[in-house]
Amino acid sequence: MKKVILSGFFALCAFGMFAQPDTKNLPATAKDFIQQNFSSNTVQEVEENSKWQIWADDKYEVKLSNGIELDFDENGNIIEIDSQKDAIPMSALPSAIATYLKENYPDSQVIGWEKEKKSQEVELLDGTELEFDGQGNFRKID
């Protein structure tokens, strides 16, 4: 009897390891963003932050198979993209920022982008941090 119970337990654990993450609660805007910019990657994990966490700006945290992490607000708008190894596609960035980077840092790779209330920040692979205003106009190098 113990073998049957243990076998059932291990079967459930194995099933859980291969289950797809639940993306049904993600707003359509977030799903569209992922499909348009990261279609070659699969969603590994989706975490929905509680409404009681008033200090958290992000409502949904999504981890992709390539290690990139995406944070979305409650409406599904992207507010942060973070990567430690793979470059973030320029298509995932606001167009004004992508244009600035192509003109001024053509060979650089972006590994981080964050949108705050009145500003945006970009981190390049070499450690350079660039600050932009809310519309994507360059302000300064941090």
N, C-alpha and C positions, 0 to 999 in steps of 0.2 A: 504494500500500500504506500509506503514511503517513496518508493521509486516512481509510482504513478504521480504522486503529488509533486515530487521534485521535477519530474519530466514536464508536467504541466506548467510549473513555475518558470522553468527555463525556456519553454516554448513562448510563453507570454513575454518574457524579457527580450527574447530574440525578435519577436514581432515588433515590439516597441522600438528596438534599435533601427529597424528599417522603415518605420512609419514616416510618412511625409509630414512635414511641419504644417500646422493649421494656419492657412493664409485667409480663411474665410472672413475673419474680422477686420482684415486690412481694408481700408477704403479703396474704392476703384482708382482714385488718383495715384495712390501709392503702388498699386498693382501695375498700372499703366507705366509709371516711371521705371519700375524694375524691368518690365518687359521691353521697353524702348531702349534702355541703357545697359542692361545687364542680362540680356536674353541668353547668353552662352553659359550663364551660371545658374545653379539651382539654389533655392532658398533652403538653408539649413535649419534656421531657427527664427521664430517670431515671438517676441515678448511684448505683451500689452501692459503698459504701466497703469496702475490703479488711478482712478480719479482722485483718490485721497492723497496722492503724492503731489501736492501743490508746488513743491520746489522743483519738480522735474518738468522741463520744457517739452521733452519728447514723450509722445504717447505710445508710439510703436518703435521697437528696435528690431531690425531685421539683420540676420547674419547670412552672408552668401557663401557658397562653396569655395570661392577663391580667397576668403578671409575678409572681404570688404564688409564693413558694417554701415548700415543706413539707419538714420533716425528720421521719423516722420512726426508731424504734429497731429492733432486729433482729426484734422480734415484730410490727412494723407499727403500734405505738402512736405517735401524734403527739407530738412533743416540741418542735417549734418551727414557727411560721408567721410569715413575713416578707413584707411588701408595702411598696412605696415609693409607690404611688399609689392603688390601689384599697383600699377598706375591706374588712376581713376580716368575713365574716358572723358574727353573734352565735351562730348555730347551731354554728359550728366551735369555739367556746370552751367550757370547762367550765361547766355550768349555774349554779353558785354565782357564778362571775365574771361571767357574762352578766347575771344578776339584779342584782348589785351595780352594774354599769355602767349598766343601764337605769334604776335608781333614782337614782344619783348623778351620772351623766354621760349624760343621755338624748340629747343632740345630738352627742355626740362620735363620732369614727370610730376604730376600732382598726386600727393598721397593723402591730402586732407582738405576738406572744405566745410565751413560752418557759417550758417546764417544766424545772425543775432537780430535784435530789434531794429537797429539803425545801421548795422555794418555787416560785412562779410569778411571772412578770413580764408586764405588759401595757404596750405603748407606744401612746399616742394620737397622732392626727395633729398636734395642737398641741405635741407634744414631751413632754407629761406622761408620767411613768413611774410605774406603780402596782405595788406589791409585795403578793403574797398568799402565804399559807402553802400547804402541799401539798394541803389540802382546799378551797382557794379562798376562805378567809376573808381579808378585807382586813387588811393590816398597816400599810402606810404609803405615802406619796408619796415617790418618790426624786427 
